[in-house]
C-alpha cells in the first residue's frame, strides 16, 4: 500500500476523518502548503544558472560606439588623403592656363579642398554633435553582405583610378559606372542605367568643353 505522502495529484486523500481532494498544480514546481506528515508536495522550477539579471551586454550601446568611432576615423582618413592630393595637385598641375583660364589643376584643387572640409566636418559632427553624444543616431550594419558591398565600391574606385591614366577620364568614368550598375547595385531599371551611363559624358562636356578645364585624357585614348 502506498504511503499517504505519495498520493497522486488530484487524488482523494484522508486527513483525520475528513476527505479532501489534493490541489492540482502544474508540475514541475515543488512547495508545501502546510506542515504535517500528509502534506502534498508540489515541484518548483529550478533556478536558471548562468543568467544574471541586469548584467547582460547592451548591443545597442556597443553599435552606437562603434558607429561613432568609424565615422570619426573615416573623416580623419578622408582629410589626410585629400590633403596629400591637394599638395600633389597644387605642385604638379597648373592651376591656371596660358590665357589665365582654368588649368588642369583647377578642378583637383577645388575638389580636394571640399574633401578636406567634408572630412573635418564628418569627424567634428560625430565627436561634438549633440545627437552623436546622446546616442540618437542610426547605427552601422556590419553584416557580411553590407561589408562585401562596401568593399566592392572601394574595388571599383581603385580600378577606375588605375584606368584613369591609360584610358582617360571619360572611359574610366564609364568603367566605374558599369561596375556600380552591374556588380554593386545590380540595377534592373533601364532609366536609372541610362542616366548613370550619361553621367561621365555630361561631366566631360561640362568641364572640358564649356568650362575649358582640362581633364585627364589618357595615353591609349584621348
Kinemage of the C-alpha trace (Angstrom):
@kinemage 1
@onewidth
@group {chain A} dominant
@subgroup {mainchain}
@vectorlist {calphas} color= white
{ca unk a 1} P 0.000 0.000 0.000
{ca unk a 2} L 1.355 3.454 -0.917
{ca unk a 3} L 2.115 5.996 1.782
{ca unk a 4} L -0.215 8.947 2.353
{ca unk a 5} L 2.505 11.399 1.315
{ca unk a 6} L 2.810 9.855 -2.144
{ca unk a 7} L -0.777 10.406 -3.310
{ca unk a 8} L -1.046 11.375 -6.993
{ca unk a 9} L -2.014 14.893 -7.859
{ca unk a 10} L -5.757 15.303 -7.839
{ca unk a 11} L -6.380 12.107 -5.836
{ca unk a 12} L -8.612 11.959 -2.734
{ca unk a 13} L -6.544 11.932 0.453
{ca unk a 14} L -7.603 11.323 4.013
{ca unk a 15} L -6.690 13.832 6.674
{ca unk a 16} L -8.222 12.924 10.024
{ca unk a 17} L -11.870 11.937 9.392
{ca unk a 18} L -12.450 14.392 6.529
{ca unk a 19} L -11.955 13.736 2.866
{ca unk a 20} L -10.335 16.424 0.778
{ca unk a 21} L -9.040 16.459 -2.746
{ca unk a 22} L -5.412 17.447 -3.167
{ca unk a 23} L -4.979 20.603 -5.253
{ca unk a 24} L -3.990 20.160 -8.864
{ca unk a 25} L -0.896 22.219 -9.574
{ca unk a 26} L 1.100 22.034 -12.785
{ca unk a 27} L 4.484 20.459 -12.406
{ca unk a 28} L 7.430 20.898 -12.231
{ca unk a 29} L 7.047 23.091 -9.045
{ca unk a 30} L 7.536 21.792 -5.516
{ca unk a 31} L 6.125 23.533 -2.478
{ca unk a 32} L 4.240 22.609 0.683
{ca unk a 33} L 1.095 24.369 1.854
{ca unk a 34} L 1.073 23.256 5.493
{ca unk a 35} L 3.456 21.456 7.793
{ca unk a 36} L 2.484 17.890 8.565
{ca unk a 37} L 3.121 14.288 7.595
{ca unk a 38} L 0.356 14.216 5.000
{ca unk a 39} L 1.142 17.494 3.201
{ca unk a 40} L 1.069 17.432 -0.589
{ca unk a 41} L 4.432 18.231 -2.215
{ca unk a 42} L 4.496 20.246 -5.451
{ca unk a 43} L 7.574 20.676 -7.605
{ca unk a 44} L 9.174 24.070 -8.147
{ca unk a 45} L 11.021 25.303 -11.223
{ca unk a 46} L 14.789 25.046 -10.778
{ca unk a 47} L 16.554 28.383 -10.872
{ca unk a 48} L 18.296 29.224 -14.113
{ca unk a 49} L 22.055 29.108 -13.768
{ca unk a 50} L 24.432 31.459 -15.527
{ca unk a 51} L 21.919 34.178 -16.475
{ca unk a 52} L 22.431 37.066 -14.051
{ca unk a 53} L 19.732 39.679 -14.172
{ca unk a 54} L 20.883 43.153 -15.140
{ca unk a 55} L 24.365 42.078 -16.319
{ca unk a 56} L 23.533 41.488 -19.973
{ca unk a 57} L 25.583 43.370 -22.540
{ca unk a 58} L 23.918 46.267 -24.311
{ca unk a 59} L 24.278 45.578 -28.070
{ca unk a 60} L 22.688 48.910 -28.969
{ca unk a 61} L 25.243 50.889 -26.974
{ca unk a 62} L 28.096 48.876 -28.474
{ca unk a 63} L 26.808 49.517 -32.018
{ca unk a 64} L 26.491 53.252 -31.332
{ca unk a 65} L 30.054 53.483 -30.006
{ca unk a 66} L 31.373 51.503 -32.961
{ca unk a 67} L 29.458 53.686 -35.426
{ca unk a 68} L 30.834 56.824 -33.810
{ca unk a 69} L 34.436 55.601 -33.952
{ca unk a 70} L 34.136 54.503 -37.566
{ca unk a 71} L 32.821 57.897 -38.687
{ca unk a 72} L 35.455 59.819 -36.736
{ca unk a 73} L 38.307 57.707 -38.131
{ca unk a 74} L 36.829 57.838 -41.632
{ca unk a 75} L 36.645 61.632 -41.503
{ca unk a 76} L 40.286 61.853 -40.462
{ca unk a 77} L 41.343 59.460 -43.222
{ca unk a 78} L 39.450 61.459 -45.848
{ca unk a 79} L 41.057 64.656 -44.566
{ca unk a 80} L 44.564 63.172 -44.687
{ca unk a 81} L 44.169 61.694 -48.180
{ca unk a 82} L 42.590 64.880 -49.507
{ca unk a 83} L 45.420 66.935 -48.012
{ca unk a 84} L 48.005 64.755 -49.769
{ca unk a 85} L 46.106 65.024 -53.071
{ca unk a 86} L 45.820 68.790 -52.639
{ca unk a 87} L 49.584 69.013 -52.263
{ca unk a 88} L 50.114 66.881 -55.358
{ca unk a 89} L 47.580 68.843 -57.392
{ca unk a 90} L 48.926 72.261 -56.422
{ca unk a 91} L 52.568 71.350 -57.045
{ca unk a 92} L 52.359 69.116 -60.119
{ca unk a 93} L 49.426 70.623 -62.035
{ca unk a 94} L 48.936 74.174 -63.253
{ca unk a 95} L 46.084 75.965 -61.578
{ca unk a 96} L 45.756 78.483 -64.457
{ca unk a 97} L 46.412 78.048 -68.151
{ca unk a 98} L 48.338 80.275 -70.537
{ca unk a 99} L 45.417 82.677 -71.074
{ca unk a 100} L 44.511 82.761 -67.389
{ca unk a 101} L 41.817 80.120 -67.958
{ca unk a 102} L 41.363 77.250 -65.500
{ca unk a 103} L 44.254 74.839 -65.861
{ca unk a 104} L 44.442 71.065 -65.306
{ca unk a 105} L 44.957 71.582 -61.573
{ca unk a 106} L 41.905 73.822 -61.126
{ca unk a 107} L 39.311 71.096 -60.606
{ca unk a 108} L 41.509 68.767 -58.484
{ca unk a 109} L 42.416 71.621 -56.149
{ca unk a 110} L 38.791 72.622 -55.658
{ca unk a 111} L 37.677 69.039 -55.129
{ca unk a 112} L 40.403 68.242 -52.605
{ca unk a 113} L 39.653 71.425 -50.649
{ca unk a 114} L 35.999 70.367 -50.481
{ca unk a 115} L 37.029 66.876 -49.361
{ca unk a 116} L 39.188 68.298 -46.576
{ca unk a 117} L 36.262 70.373 -45.331
{ca unk a 118} L 33.848 67.446 -45.517
{ca unk a 119} L 36.263 65.102 -43.726
{ca unk a 120} L 36.792 67.545 -40.882
{ca unk a 121} L 33.057 68.203 -40.660
{ca unk a 122} L 32.312 64.471 -40.501
{ca unk a 123} L 34.713 63.906 -37.616
{ca unk a 124} L 33.572 67.042 -35.771
{ca unk a 125} L 29.894 66.142 -36.027
{ca unk a 126} L 30.454 62.654 -34.623
{ca unk a 127} L 32.697 63.961 -31.819
{ca unk a 128} L 30.865 67.107 -30.701
{ca unk a 129} L 27.388 66.720 -32.201
{ca unk a 130} L 24.568 66.556 -29.628
{ca unk a 131} L 22.826 63.646 -31.347
{ca unk a 132} L 26.046 61.647 -31.606
{ca unk a 133} L 26.868 62.259 -27.941
{ca unk a 134} L 23.371 61.287 -26.805
{ca unk a 135} L 23.257 58.152 -28.970
{ca unk a 136} L 20.244 59.291 -31.002
{ca unk a 137} L 21.820 58.205 -34.306
{ca unk a 138} L 21.393 55.332 -36.764
{ca unk a 139} L 23.918 52.561 -36.317
{ca unk a 140} L 26.060 50.880 -38.930
{ca unk a 141} L 25.088 47.494 -40.251
{ca unk a 142} L 28.301 45.472 -40.214
{ca unk a 143} L 26.945 42.222 -41.576
{ca unk a 144} L 28.753 40.197 -44.199
{ca unk a 145} L 26.528 41.401 -47.044
{ca unk a 146} L 26.950 45.081 -46.140
{ca unk a 147} L 30.724 44.793 -45.708
{ca unk a 148} L 31.063 42.957 -49.040
{ca unk a 149} L 29.087 45.678 -50.770
{ca unk a 150} L 31.271 48.413 -49.292
{ca unk a 151} L 34.385 46.502 -50.333
{ca unk a 152} L 33.090 46.252 -53.894
{ca unk a 153} L 32.653 50.033 -54.008
{ca unk a 154} L 36.281 50.534 -52.969
{ca unk a 155} L 37.440 47.977 -55.530
{ca unk a 156} L 35.521 49.834 -58.237
{ca unk a 157} L 37.151 53.132 -57.219
{ca unk a 158} L 40.619 51.554 -57.268
{ca unk a 159} L 40.010 50.076 -60.732
{ca unk a 160} L 38.753 53.433 -62.025
{ca unk a 161} L 41.794 55.223 -60.612
{ca unk a 162} L 44.152 52.701 -62.230
{ca unk a 163} L 42.438 53.152 -65.605
{ca unk a 164} L 42.423 56.943 -65.426
{ca unk a 165} L 45.904 57.386 -66.902
{ca unk a 166} L 45.721 54.903 -69.801
{ca unk a 167} L 42.058 55.424 -70.750
{ca unk a 168} L 41.351 58.970 -69.645
{ca unk a 169} L 38.528 60.491 -67.651
{ca unk a 170} L 35.670 59.587 -69.965
{ca unk a 171} L 36.315 55.867 -70.399
{ca unk a 172} L 37.476 55.380 -66.796
{ca unk a 173} L 34.280 57.065 -65.642
{ca unk a 174} L 32.210 54.725 -67.813
{ca unk a 175} L 34.019 51.718 -66.328
{ca unk a 176} L 33.232 52.973 -62.824
{ca unk a 177} L 29.583 53.461 -63.722
{ca unk a 178} L 29.346 49.974 -65.231
{ca unk a 179} L 30.906 48.404 -62.148
{ca unk a 180} L 28.420 50.200 -59.920
{ca unk a 181} L 25.481 49.166 -62.106
{ca unk a 182} L 26.425 45.527 -62.670
{ca unk a 183} L 28.468 44.494 -59.621
{ca unk a 184} L 27.494 46.751 -56.710
{ca unk a 185} L 23.866 47.777 -57.204
{ca unk a 186} L 22.773 45.140 -59.766
{ca unk a 187} L 20.282 47.552 -61.250
{ca unk a 188} L 17.375 46.473 -63.404
{ca unk a 189} L 15.798 49.863 -64.032
{ca unk a 190} L 16.507 50.972 -67.601
{ca unk a 191} L 16.029 54.732 -66.920
{ca unk a 192} L 18.474 54.595 -63.987
{ca unk a 193} L 21.041 52.710 -66.070
{ca unk a 194} L 20.780 55.202 -68.951
{ca unk a 195} L 21.101 58.147 -66.539
{ca unk a 196} L 24.257 56.750 -64.945
{ca unk a 197} L 25.809 55.930 -68.316
{ca unk a 198} L 25.238 59.508 -69.464
{ca unk a 199} L 26.832 60.965 -66.331
{ca unk a 200} L 30.523 60.762 -67.422
{ca unk a 201} L 29.861 62.306 -70.871
{ca unk a 202} L 27.844 65.073 -69.227
{ca unk a 203} L 30.682 65.861 -66.806
{ca unk a 204} L 33.201 65.728 -69.654
{ca unk a 205} L 31.098 68.154 -71.688
{ca unk a 206} L 30.650 70.496 -68.733
{ca unk a 207} L 34.277 70.745 -67.621
{ca unk a 208} L 36.252 70.032 -70.794
{ca unk a 209} L 34.094 71.893 -73.336
{ca unk a 210} L 32.109 74.535 -71.507
{ca unk a 211} L 34.439 75.448 -68.637
{ca unk a 212} L 37.592 74.576 -70.609
{ca unk a 213} L 39.015 72.630 -67.676
{ca unk a 214} L 41.498 70.057 -68.922
{ca unk a 215} L 40.573 66.580 -67.735
{ca unk a 216} L 42.872 63.524 -67.847
{ca unk a 217} L 42.974 62.418 -71.474
{ca unk a 218} L 44.793 59.100 -71.221
{ca unk a 219} L 47.611 57.588 -73.221
{ca unk a 220} L 45.589 54.975 -75.121
{ca unk a 221} L 42.546 57.136 -75.867
{ca unk a 222} L 42.005 60.843 -75.580
